[in-house]
């Protein structure tokens, strides 16, 4: 029998246990909230259980696996088990527990259990190091967001733009996938450096201009899947954002293709007054972000349609 290894990471934060549980239970927000998570795609979903694919950075590369989770809101407990792990891991499971404290705070406990191929000591050390690093980053992100002084739904939100295009879904997908061409085709993009170190995994750094003429540099990891969708996670975001993830999806229609650009963002409350003025509110920040990101997504798709025409 392989040796079962265990890790445990804890953090005490000044936030309610129910709010923290809800953040972890909603895995669709993870790419924007948790630094290591790149993309999550649901395969099955109910009120008490779910199954999903997840892509996340592990020891400098993007790993991909499928997990099942059981959600227990009454106990404030989320258990998980990987169905298909990334070598050298042969099994991985664990759970999130949120313990309310008498003074109103919460102790977050994150546990992992894992085995590795051939009980290789070097593999055990590498997996333990990755769990230590990612768990600490995830706990810190939860603490920052839940303790920021605002309701989570005021800070984290998602939106979509849908554009009909006079091209096939395959052509639309190719335009987005080949972002190295964008500086020659999109007026708001001035530079793109694109690399694909793993099949279907892209690393992209891009300079863009906002409507007010200022320039932003962003760095993203992208997951490209089967000509149907491209998901991305921004690693460098504008100051107004604490997190940003998105997804491009493409489907054929009778008149061409339908492209959907979806964004999930986390507002940085500390930057609202600095960026938008001393009287600006979180609502102003949400409106600004919605306008800017939506404009860029639509401009990308509309410019592609114009180029095709």
N, C-alpha and C positions, 0 to 999 in steps of 0.2 A: 504493500500500500504506500502511495506517495505521502510525504510529510505535509500536513496541513499547517500553513503559516498564518499567523493572525497579526493584525495591526489595529490600533485604536487611536483616534485623534479627537480631541475635545476643544471646545471654545465656549466661554461664558460671555454672553452679550446682553445688553440692556434693551431687550425686545421681547415681545410676547411670543410664547411657544406656538400658538396657533398661526401667527403670521409667518414664522419661520417654516413651520410644517408646510404651509400652502405654497411657499416659494419652491421648496424641494419637490413637492407633489406635482407641480406643473412643469413637466420636463420640457415642454415647448419653449419655455423662457430660458432654458439653460445656456444656449449658445451666446445670448446677450449678457447673461448674469455671470456665468462661470468662465474664467479665463481659459482653462484647458479645452472646453467643449467647443467643437467646430459646428456640428450639425446633428440634429436628432430627427428621425423619420419614424412616425408611428406605423406599426403593422397591425396591432390590435389595441383597443382601448375601451375600458368600462370604468365605472365609479370606483371599483376596488382592485382592479388589476389592469396591467398593460404590458404590451410587448413592443419593443422598438429597436431600430438600428441606431447606433451612435458612432460618431467620428470624433476623436479627441486627440490632442497632442500628448504623447507619452515619450519621455526621454528624447525630445527633439524631433520626433517623427509623428505622422498622423496615423493612429491605429483605428481599426474599425471592428466592431463586434455587435452582437445582438443580445439584448437583455430582457428579462422578465422582472416585473416589480409587483408587489402586493402593497396596497395603500390602506393603512389603518388610521383613520382620522381620530377615532376615540382615544387610542393609545398614543397618538402622535408618533407613529412609527412607520417607516417605509423600508421594506426588505427588498433586496435585489439579488439576481443570479444571472450570470452570463450564460447564454446558450452556446455561443460559439466564441471562444476567446482567441486572442492573438498570441501566437507562439512568442516566447517560450511558455506562456501561461497555459495551463491545461484545465484549470477551473478557477472561478472567481465568484464570490458571493459576499453578502454583508448587509448592512442596514444603517439607516439614519434614525436616531432617537432624539426627541426634544423634551427635556425635563424642565418643567416650570419651577422656578425658585421663589421662595417666600417673599422676596423684595420686588418681584415683578419681572426679573430677568429670566434667562433661559440658559441651561447648559445643553449645548449641541454635542452629540456623540456620533461619530462616524466610524464604523467598524468594517474591516475587510478580512476575508478568509480566502487563501489562494493556494494552489499547488502549481509546480513547474515541472517541465519535462526532465526526467532522470534525476530529480532532486539536485540539479546543478547549483552549487553554491553561488557562482557568479550570477546566475539568473535570479536566484532568490534575492541577492543584494540589489540587482538592478530594479526588480519589481518593487522591492521595499522602498528604495530611493524614490521611484516614481510615485508611489502611493503617498509617501511623506510629502513630497513637493506639491502634488496636485491636491491632496486633501487639505493642506494648510492654505493653499490659494482659494479653494472653494469655501472653506469655513470663513476666511477673512472677507470674501465677497459677500457672503450671507450676512455677516455682522455689519459691514458697511451699509448695505442696502436697508436692512431691517432697522438700523439705528440712525438713519439719516434725518429723522424728524418729520417725515412725510409718509402718507399711505403709499404702499407699494404700487397701487394702480395709478397714482399720480405721477410716479417716476418711471414705471415700466409700461410701455404700450406698443401695440402692433397695428399696422395698416397695410393696405395693398392698393396697387394701381393695375388696371387691366387695359391693355391696348390691343386692338385688332390690327393685324398686319397683312399686307398684300404679298406675303411670302409663305413658304412652307414652314412648318414647325422645325424641321431639320435645318433650314437656312437661318432661322432666327436663333436657334441654339448655337450654331457655328459662329454667328456674329458675336455673341456674348462670350463664348468659349475662347475665341481668338482675340482677347483684349489687347494684345500687343499692337493691333492695328488701330486702336481707338484714337491715339493722338492725331492721326491723319484724317479721321472721320468725324470726331466729336469735338465741338468747339469748347466745351467745358473741361476737356481732358488735355493736359499739356505734356504728360510723361507717363509711360507705363513700362515697368520692368516685370516680365512674366517668366517664371520657371516652373517646370513640372518634374520634380525629383522622383515622384511615384506616379504610376499610371492612374489618371483620374484625380490626382491631388496637385493643385496649383498654388504657388506662392506669388502674390502680386503686390507690387508697390506702385502707387499712382498719385500724381499731382493733379488736382482739379481746381477750377475757379468757381466761386460762388457767385450768385447774381449781383452782389455788391462789389465784385472785383477782387476780393481777397483770395489767397491761395491756401489750399490744405493738402497735406501729404497724408495718405492713408496706406496701411499695410494690411493685407488680407490673406487668409488661407481659403481656398475654394475646393469644393468637392464637385466633380463633374460626373454625371451619371447617365449613361446610355442615350444621349441625345435628347433627354426629356427634361432634365432640370439641372441647375447649377446652384449650389448653396455656398454661402461665404460667411466668414467670421472676420470682422475687422480687428486687427491687433494694435493698430495705431488709429485713434479716433480724434475728431475735432474736440476741442476743450469742452464744449457744451454736452458732450456725450461721455458717459462712463462705460457704455457698451453698445454694440451694434452688430446684429447678424441679419442675414437676408437670404432670399431664395428667388431664383428666376425659374419659372416653369413654362412649358410650351406645349400647345396642343393644336392639331390641325382642325380647321373649320371649313365650311363650304366655300368661304370666300378667301381663305388663306390660312392664317394662324391666329391664335389667341395667346398672348403672352401676359403672364401675371408676375409682377414684381412685388414681393412681400418683404416688409422690414419689421424687425423687432428691436426696440431701442431702450436704453436706460439713460435717463437724463442725469446729468451731474448737477445737483442742486447748488453746490458751492460756486459754480461758474455762471449761474443765470444772471445775477446782477452785473458781474464783470463783463459779460458778453453782450447782454441785451439792455443794460441800464439799471439804475438803482430801484426803479419802480416796477421792474419786470417780475412776472409771476411764473410759476410752473406751467400754467395754462399758456402763457405767451411762449415759453420755451417749447412746449409740445407743438404749438402751431408753427413756430419757426422751423423746427426739425421736420415736421410733416411736409411743409412747403418745399424746403430745400432738397430733401431726399426724394420726394415724389417728383419734383421738377427734373432732377438728374436722371431718374429711372425712365421717365417718359421721354426725355430728350434723347437718351440712348436708343430707345426703341423707335422713336419717330425719325431719327437721323438714319437708322438702318433702313426704314421703309423708303425714305427719300433717296438714299443711295441705290436701292434696288430699282426704284422707278427711273 
